């Protein structure tokens, strides 16, 4: 009774046609963006409510960097992937400094006295901050478990990307270009 094979040819075409329409309609609904099972990611703003010490013991307020595109990079002196990306960062800061781009390099477990010779050796041309002992900061940025961890933040304070691990120079530059671009597609 439910078989299409036992129907007259005209009736069979009718039911086959309905099934084709039903399958096409189901596929259209499933692919419709509003019906997607993947929720839209909410816009996340960087938390700049922290004050850290730099290598000389001076207070540095993260809030002073609002309005600038930047990378907040969590790293350690013993971390080989961190050492790999530092020369890339030095080059990118130099290349895009006219667009107010910078990096905040936050060492997760090194005291200032260990950071000074390290930063000099690697010619770090961006602020190097002491994150040691600042668990609230590390928790807020989900940093410290995987190093390096980098947050790419647009000048409006929105988080473009959180990345764990290192990358190539080309990959980092692509992300920097993305945070230098405003929501309407213009370069800053």
Backbone bond lengths (Angstrom), bond angles and torsions (degrees), N, CA, C in turn:
res aa  C-N    CA-C-N  psi(-1)  N-CA   C-N-CA  omega(-1)  CA-C   N-CA-C  phi
1 X - - - 1.436 - - 1.527 110.75 -
2 X 1.379 117.70 -40.83 1.448 120.39 -179.90 1.514 112.33 -85.14
3 X 1.327 118.30 -0.75 1.455 121.59 -176.47 1.521 111.72 -83.19
4 X 1.283 115.54 138.26 1.452 121.72 177.41 1.527 109.45 -76.49
5 X 1.338 117.79 -25.29 1.467 121.63 -175.56 1.520 112.92 -65.66
6 X 1.338 118.16 -31.03 1.444 120.66 -177.35 1.514 113.55 -82.81
7 X 1.291 119.43 0.13 1.459 122.70 -177.26 1.522 111.02 -89.17
8 X 1.309 114.48 158.12 1.462 120.22 174.50 1.515 108.19 -63.90
9 X 1.340 118.68 153.92 1.468 121.44 -176.81 1.519 113.33 -53.34
10 X 1.335 117.23 -39.18 1.466 119.11 -179.08 1.530 110.91 -68.40
11 X 1.308 116.47 -42.69 1.461 121.59 179.43 1.532 110.68 -66.81
12 X 1.337 117.42 -37.71 1.467 122.42 179.39 1.530 109.66 -62.44
13 X 1.355 116.95 -44.63 1.468 120.52 178.04 1.522 110.19 -60.16
14 X 1.313 116.23 -39.04 1.468 120.84 179.42 1.535 110.50 -58.76
15 X 1.339 116.91 -49.44 1.470 120.75 -177.43 1.529 112.05 -71.69
16 X 1.293 118.20 -38.93 1.470 121.19 177.22 1.527 109.01 -62.84
17 X 1.311 116.80 -42.92 1.464 120.73 177.41 1.511 112.18 -60.18
18 X 1.327 116.68 -42.10 1.481 119.86 177.65 1.527 111.57 -63.37
19 X 1.346 116.48 -40.68 1.462 119.34 179.39 1.535 111.08 -65.42
20 X 1.311 116.37 -39.34 1.462 120.26 177.93 1.532 109.89 -61.85
21 X 1.326 116.40 -45.65 1.467 120.62 178.95 1.525 110.29 -63.18
22 X 1.332 117.66 -42.07 1.469 121.17 -179.27 1.528 111.32 -63.74
23 X 1.324 116.81 -42.90 1.473 120.33 179.17 1.531 109.87 -66.01
24 X 1.317 118.09 -43.14 1.468 121.11 179.15 1.520 110.61 -63.05
25 X 1.324 116.41 -41.41 1.467 119.96 178.65 1.526 111.02 -64.57
26 X 1.320 117.42 -42.84 1.467 121.13 178.49 1.528 110.95 -62.34
27 X 1.332 117.18 -41.06 1.470 120.58 178.58 1.521 110.82 -65.01
28 X 1.329 116.99 -40.22 1.464 120.58 179.27 1.520 111.20 -64.49
29 X 1.323 116.77 -42.31 1.466 120.34 179.74 1.525 110.66 -66.27
30 X 1.327 116.67 -42.25 1.469 120.16 -178.61 1.514 112.02 -65.36
31 X 1.324 117.22 -30.90 1.465 119.28 -178.56 1.518 112.76 -91.97
32 X 1.297 119.37 -5.98 1.463 123.24 179.45 1.528 109.19 -67.01
33 X 1.326 120.16 128.15 1.471 121.51 -175.84 1.531 113.89 -55.97
34 X 1.302 117.80 -38.44 1.461 119.63 -178.25 1.513 111.95 -68.05
35 X 1.312 117.71 -20.37 1.460 121.76 -178.92 1.520 111.69 -97.82
36 X 1.301 117.38 2.48 1.450 121.86 -178.07 1.513 110.18 -62.36
37 X 1.323 115.76 142.18 1.459 119.84 178.99 1.527 111.58 -79.93
38 X 1.328 117.35 -11.77 1.453 121.01 179.45 1.528 109.57 -85.02
39 X 1.334 116.83 117.92 1.460 118.24 -177.64 1.524 111.66 -69.27
40 X 1.319 115.95 150.73 1.453 120.93 177.16 1.524 108.77 -69.54
41 X 1.322 116.38 134.38 1.464 121.10 -178.32 1.512 109.50 -74.83
42 X 1.334 117.25 126.20 1.467 118.52 179.17 1.530 110.55 -69.32
43 X 1.314 115.00 152.16 1.462 120.13 177.41 1.524 107.77 -70.61
44 X 1.315 115.96 127.57 1.456 121.62 -179.51 1.523 108.89 -107.57
45 X 1.323 115.90 134.72 1.463 120.70 176.35 1.524 109.04 -104.71
46 X 1.307 115.21 141.50 1.460 120.61 178.46 1.520 109.82 -66.23
47 X 1.313 115.48 144.53 1.456 121.85 178.31 1.529 108.45 -93.28
48 X 1.323 115.38 106.50 1.464 120.79 -179.08 1.526 112.36 -102.01
49 X 1.314 117.59 17.75 1.467 121.51 -176.69 1.525 112.46 -85.57
50 X 1.320 116.73 47.65 1.464 121.00 -179.47 1.517 110.08 -135.88
51 X 1.320 114.98 147.49 1.460 122.51 172.84 1.525 106.51 -122.94
52 X 1.318 115.51 126.12 1.461 121.70 -179.92 1.519 109.47 -119.72
53 X 1.303 115.69 169.55 1.465 121.55 173.91 1.526 109.11 -97.07
54 X 1.322 115.41 142.87 1.458 118.47 171.51 1.528 108.35 -87.99
55 X 1.318 116.88 -173.45 1.472 120.73 -175.77 1.523 112.91 -66.66
56 X 1.340 117.25 -21.11 1.461 120.71 179.64 1.535 111.95 -95.29
57 X 1.327 117.44 1.88 1.455 121.14 178.79 1.521 113.95 90.16
58 X 1.325 117.95 5.52 1.466 121.41 178.43 1.528 110.58 -80.12
59 X 1.325 115.87 146.44 1.461 120.76 175.67 1.522 110.17 -73.27
60 X 1.330 115.70 135.89 1.461 122.33 176.26 1.525 106.91 -128.64
61 X 1.327 114.94 117.51 1.466 120.10 178.67 1.531 108.55 -89.58
62 X 1.315 115.82 125.68 1.460 118.76 177.61 1.523 110.49 -61.44
63 X 1.325 116.73 -31.07 1.468 121.21 179.39 1.526 111.89 -59.59
64 X 1.323 117.87 -23.53 1.466 120.51 178.10 1.531 111.99 -67.68
65 X 1.319 117.18 -11.67 1.462 121.30 -179.14 1.528 112.60 -101.32
66 X 1.326 117.14 4.39 1.464 118.53 175.57 1.527 108.49 -64.89
67 X 1.305 115.51 147.07 1.457 120.56 -177.92 1.520 113.50 88.84
68 X 1.329 116.67 0.71 1.466 120.87 179.25 1.521 109.81 -122.03
69 X 1.333 117.72 140.38 1.460 118.48 171.44 1.524 108.54 -72.12
70 X 1.317 116.47 134.56 1.458 118.02 -177.44 1.510 112.50 -155.75
71 X 1.301 113.35 165.19 1.460 122.63 170.64 1.519 106.16 -112.31
72 X 1.320 116.52 128.26 1.460 121.43 169.53 1.523 104.55 -100.06
73 X 1.331 115.23 111.56 1.455 121.82 -172.30 1.525 110.19 -113.54
74 X 1.332 116.02 122.90 1.466 122.13 177.25 1.514 107.96 -100.95
75 X 1.329 115.63 130.07 1.451 121.08 -171.21 1.525 109.91 -154.56
76 X 1.339 116.11 178.65 1.472 122.30 175.81 1.533 108.31 -148.14
77 X 1.315 115.96 154.08 1.468 120.43 -177.17 1.523 112.44 -67.26
78 X 1.318 118.31 -26.36 1.461 121.85 -179.10 1.529 113.11 -85.30
79 X 1.316 118.01 -6.49 1.469 124.30 -171.83 1.532 110.83 -85.36
80 X 1.346 117.18 111.70 1.474 121.22 -178.32 1.537 112.81 -61.14
81 X 1.340 120.48 -45.42 1.470 119.00 177.19 1.532 112.40 -62.47
82 X 1.322 116.56 -31.41 1.472 120.30 176.89 1.530 109.60 -64.69
83 X 1.314 116.27 -44.21 1.468 120.58 179.03 1.529 111.06 -63.30
84 X 1.320 116.47 -32.13 1.467 120.86 178.24 1.525 111.67 -65.34
85 X 1.327 117.13 -40.70 1.467 119.21 -173.90 1.523 114.14 -86.33
86 X 1.309 119.42 -17.19 1.469 120.97 -178.55 1.534 112.28 -58.68
87 X 1.336 120.90 -46.73 1.476 119.06 177.15 1.537 112.47 -61.41
88 X 1.311 117.32 -32.28 1.466 121.30 175.88 1.523 109.16 -64.10
89 X 1.327 116.04 -45.59 1.463 120.91 179.74 1.524 111.31 -62.48
90 X 1.311 116.80 -42.69 1.469 121.12 179.31 1.530 109.25 -57.97
91 X 1.315 116.60 -45.29 1.464 121.39 -179.65 1.541 111.50 -65.17
92 X 1.344 116.76 -42.88 1.466 119.91 -178.45 1.533 112.19 -68.34
93 X 1.334 116.89 -37.91 1.469 119.57 177.11 1.520 109.86 -62.63
94 X 1.308 117.07 -42.85 1.467 120.64 178.64 1.532 111.07 -63.90
95 X 1.311 116.66 -43.74 1.460 121.38 -176.11 1.532 112.58 -67.64
96 X 1.339 118.16 -37.21 1.461 121.31 -172.80 1.540 114.27 -111.89
97 X 1.331 116.37 15.83 1.467 119.17 -178.46 1.528 112.26 -63.39
98 X 1.323 118.54 -29.62 1.464 121.25 178.98 1.525 111.99 -66.47
99 X 1.321 116.69 -17.65 1.460 121.44 177.24 1.527 111.26 -100.33
100 X 1.334 115.88 18.55 1.465 123.59 177.00 1.525 113.52 66.89
101 X 1.332 117.84 14.75 1.453 121.71 178.07 1.516 110.33 -73.41
102 X 1.325 115.85 139.36 1.454 119.90 172.04 1.522 109.59 -151.11
103 X 1.299 114.18 176.74 1.460 122.84 177.65 1.520 107.09 -127.54
104 X 1.305 116.15 139.25 1.462 121.34 169.85 1.519 106.00 -106.29
105 X 1.313 116.08 109.89 1.461 121.27 179.96 1.518 109.06 -91.28
106 X 1.316 117.14 109.42 1.464 121.43 -176.38 1.525 108.83 -108.38
107 X 1.326 114.92 110.26 1.461 120.76 178.45 1.526 108.63 -76.81
108 X 1.324 115.69 126.58 1.467 119.50 -174.12 1.522 114.33 -80.53
109 X 1.323 117.46 -25.00 1.474 116.43 -175.44 1.529 114.76 -148.46
110 X 1.319 115.63 30.88 1.462 119.55 178.50 1.525 109.80 -120.12
111 X 1.322 117.40 135.15 1.472 119.62 175.13 1.531 110.63 -75.20
112 X 1.310 115.76 161.22 1.471 121.97 -177.18 1.526 112.41 -55.00
113 X 1.326 117.58 -39.00 1.468 119.38 -177.52 1.529 112.37 -65.36
114 X 1.331 118.28 -24.52 1.468 120.84 174.90 1.530 111.40 -85.12
115 X 1.318 116.55 -26.06 1.463 120.45 -177.48 1.524 112.76 -75.08
116 X 1.329 116.97 -36.35 1.469 119.74 -176.00 1.526 112.92 -57.68
117 X 1.350 120.56 -52.51 1.472 118.48 179.46 1.530 112.51 -67.82
118 X 1.324 116.96 -33.11 1.462 120.46 178.45 1.523 110.79 -63.81
119 X 1.332 116.82 -48.38 1.470 121.61 -179.72 1.529 110.79 -62.51
120 X 1.315 117.28 -36.98 1.466 120.52 178.39 1.530 110.18 -67.14
121 X 1.324 116.84 -43.98 1.468 120.85 -179.89 1.537 111.21 -61.15
122 X 1.321 117.18 -40.19 1.470 121.58 -177.37 1.532 112.45 -91.51
123 X 1.348 116.14 2.69 1.470 122.12 178.14 1.533 112.39 51.83
124 X 1.331 115.11 45.29 1.464 121.33 -177.71 1.523 109.02 -67.13
125 X 1.326 116.88 119.21 1.466 123.49 -175.29 1.534 111.93 -104.96
126 X 1.292 115.66 27.33 1.462 122.05 178.98 1.524 108.52 -139.05
127 X 1.325 118.29 162.11 1.468 120.20 -177.01 1.529 112.31 -59.77
128 X 1.316 115.46 129.98 1.459 122.99 175.74 1.527 106.13 -110.61
129 X 1.331 115.44 118.74 1.453 121.30 -172.88 1.525 110.93 -117.02
130 X 1.327 115.28 154.14 1.461 122.11 -179.13 1.531 108.70 -93.12
131 X 1.328 115.81 114.01 1.460 120.88 176.98 1.515 112.29 -98.41
132 X 1.320 116.51 -8.86 1.462 122.43 -179.49 1.522 110.15 -54.95
133 X 1.334 116.06 125.74 1.456 120.72 178.01 1.520 114.17 85.12
134 X 1.312 117.91 -1.85 1.461 120.50 -179.49 1.533 108.99 -104.29
135 X 1.332 115.20 70.46 1.459 121.31 -176.17 1.525 112.74 -62.55
136 X 1.328 117.93 -33.24 1.465 120.87 179.62 1.531 110.23 -62.36
137 X 1.323 117.02 -40.36 1.464 121.46 177.40 1.528 110.33 -64.73
138 X 1.328 116.17 -48.08 1.458 120.15 -178.33 1.530 110.79 -62.44
139 X 1.334 116.61 -37.61 1.466 120.03 176.71 1.524 110.88 -67.14
140 X 1.319 117.69 -43.96 1.469 121.66 -177.92 1.523 111.51 -61.47
141 X 1.330 117.00 -32.86 1.460 121.35 -178.73 1.535 112.67 -103.79
142 X 1.323 116.32 10.48 1.477 120.48 -179.65 1.522 110.46 46.78
143 X 1.304 115.89 47.36 1.464 121.96 -176.82 1.520 110.02 -117.97
144 X 1.278 115.92 160.18 1.451 120.60 176.04 1.518 112.72 111.24
145 X 1.334 117.36 -29.33 1.463 119.39 179.15 1.521 110.53 -83.22
146 X 1.330 116.86 -44.62 1.465 122.28 177.21 1.520 107.74 -114.90
147 X 1.312 115.73 125.57 1.461 120.63 177.64 1.519 108.91 -122.25
148 X 1.292 117.45 142.81 1.468 126.76 -7.81 1.531 111.39 -76.17
149 X 1.321 115.15 157.12 1.456 123.05 172.46 1.523 106.82 -127.45
150 X 1.320 116.16 128.12 1.469 121.11 -177.40 1.516 110.39 -124.98
151 X 1.320 115.37 134.47 1.455 123.33 174.56 1.520 107.59 -109.16
152 X 1.320 117.20 123.46 1.458 123.51 179.09 1.528 106.75 -98.32
153 X 1.325 116.06 116.83 1.461 121.71 -170.80 1.526 109.51 -123.06
154 X 1.322 115.01 128.89 1.471 121.07 178.10 1.525 109.48 -76.09
155 X 1.328 115.99 166.80 1.470 120.76 -178.06 1.526 112.06 -65.05
156 X 1.335 118.34 -21.78 1.471 119.83 177.17 1.527 112.11 -83.62
157 X 1.343 116.99 3.46 1.461 121.65 177.22 1.512 114.71 89.11
158 X 1.339 117.25 -2.67 1.458 118.96 179.24 1.522 110.27 -79.65
159 X 1.316 114.62 144.73 1.456 120.93 179.58 1.523 108.37 -83.42
160 X 1.316 115.67 120.31 1.462 121.29 176.72 1.530 109.91 -81.16
161 X 1.345 116.08 -42.75 1.451 120.06 -173.43 1.516 110.11 -161.69
162 X 1.328 115.86 142.73 1.466 122.01 167.01 1.523 105.83 -113.08
163 X 1.330 115.87 127.51 1.460 120.38 -175.60 1.520 110.02 -127.66
164 X 1.327 115.83 128.18 1.464 121.02 175.31 1.522 108.19 -104.18
165 X 1.317 115.58 131.27 1.455 120.52 -177.79 1.518 110.56 101.08
166 X 1.318 114.97 178.54 1.456 120.55 -177.89 1.525 110.02 -95.18
167 X 1.314 115.50 -172.27 1.455 121.16 178.90 1.512 109.55 -162.95
168 X 1.312 115.26 177.75 1.457 120.17 178.34 1.530 109.40 -82.79
169 X 1.304 115.50 166.53 1.456 120.63 176.59 1.522 109.90 -59.63
170 X 1.327 115.91 -44.02 1.463 120.49 -179.22 1.528 111.34 -61.95
171 X 1.323 116.62 -42.16 1.467 119.97 179.72 1.530 110.53 -63.22
172 X 1.328 116.93 -46.57 1.468 119.96 179.84 1.529 110.91 -62.53
173 X 1.324 117.15 -41.97 1.459 118.72 -179.35 1.532 110.76 -64.50
174 X 1.303 117.77 -36.78 1.471 121.40 177.09 1.540 110.11 -60.66
175 X 1.316 116.53 -41.51 1.475 120.32 179.70 1.538 110.54 -69.71
176 X 1.316 116.72 -39.09 1.470 120.00 177.83 1.521 109.93 -62.41
177 X 1.326 117.11 -44.73 1.466 119.78 177.93 1.527 110.84 -59.88
178 X 1.318 117.09 -36.21 1.462 120.77 179.35 1.533 111.46 -65.94
179 X 1.330 118.07 -38.98 1.473 118.61 -179.82 1.527 111.68 -80.18
180 X 1.321 116.82 -16.03 1.463 119.77 174.79 1.521 111.80 -80.90
181 X 1.317 116.12 -13.70 1.459 121.49 -179.41 1.522 109.14 -93.15
182 X 1.318 116.44 130.44 1.461 120.89 179.77 1.519 109.87 -75.78
183 X 1.324 115.97 171.99 1.466 121.23 -178.39 1.529 111.71 -59.70
184 X 1.339 117.80 -28.76 1.459 119.41 -179.09 1.536 112.25 -89.80
185 X 1.361 116.65 8.51 1.450 120.58 173.23 1.511 115.31 90.58
186 X 1.321 119.27 4.86 1.467 121.97 -179.93 1.524 110.10 -92.29
187 X 1.324 114.71 146.44 1.463 120.25 174.13 1.525 108.75 -73.51
188 X 1.329 114.93 142.16 1.466 119.36 176.98 1.501 110.45 -79.79
